[in-house]
Amino acid sequence: MSSHPQTQQRITVRKLLQMKSEAEKIVCLTAYDVSFAKVLDDAGVDVVLVGDSLGMVMQGLDNTLPVTMDDMVYHSRCVANGLTHSLLMVDMPFMSHITPEIALQNAGRLMKESGAQIVKLEGGSEQCDVVNALTSNGIPVCAHLGLQPQRVHKLGGYRVQGRETEAAERMLEEAIVLEQAGADALLLECVPAELATKITEAVSIPVIGIGAGIDVDGQVLVLQDILGITPGRAPKFSKNFMQGADSIQNAVSNYVEAVKAKEFPQQEHIF
């Protein structure tokens, strides 16, 4: 198992920009507790995401909508206690950022109470005022385009987004305006690889993908997916890194090395 040197500095938002400029792949994984946070940190994961996916993988819910701010603060604080290297990104849960004022209050909680270094929020150009309000007040933001799980009922299920020309053009435009509004990073979920490449080239901020091809600046997966313990059918964009590994630590390290070496995702994981 490989691990990062103990003297390695903490990853920052500025470091992510540098990694994009130097074409070094950014590695991101989810975590929801201190034990796994330490495993990811030791393996050299660049960004640990406390996702509202905890509603499904930790609480057994059908979707992310019932996850509360208190849930996010609690799990994020647990994860923060296990990190010395990785950047801590935390999701803004459903309905927690419907106005700039509400978003400032809730994002402020994540920064003050749980140690978040950057918050992630779903939504397109309609979120520009929120993004601007947060970043203007010193709160880094990762925007989230493509499949947005908090809109699962509006979308009619978990579907690949941006296949049609008009939808692809709109997503590209939204990525640009979100950067202009102050977004520090962008996450693309379940987006055709060709579109993800165009968006990555069009913006100067780091683009992290999940089911968005190989040419984005980094990759994120749900920890339970790479460990092969996802209930039911595993997502197409994921890979079980426990296969061939003799420990969880080695599986995580294998994921880190595969992303850094541009060996993941492969064609079977791409839309």
Secondary structure, 3 states (H helix, E strand, C coil): CCCCCCCCCCCCHHHHHHHHHCCCCEEEEECCCHHHHHHHHHHCCCEEEECCCHHHHCCCCCCCCCCCHHHHHHHHHHHHCCCCCCEEEEECCCCCCCCHHHHHHHHHHHHHHHCCCEEEEECCHHHHHHHHHHHHCCCCEEEEEECCHHHHHHHCCCCCCCCCHHHHHHHHHHHHHHHHHCCCEEEEECCCHHHHHHHHHHCCCCEEEECCCCCCCEEEECHHHHCCCCCCCCCCCCCCCCCCCCCHHHHHHHHHHHHHCCCCCCHHHCC
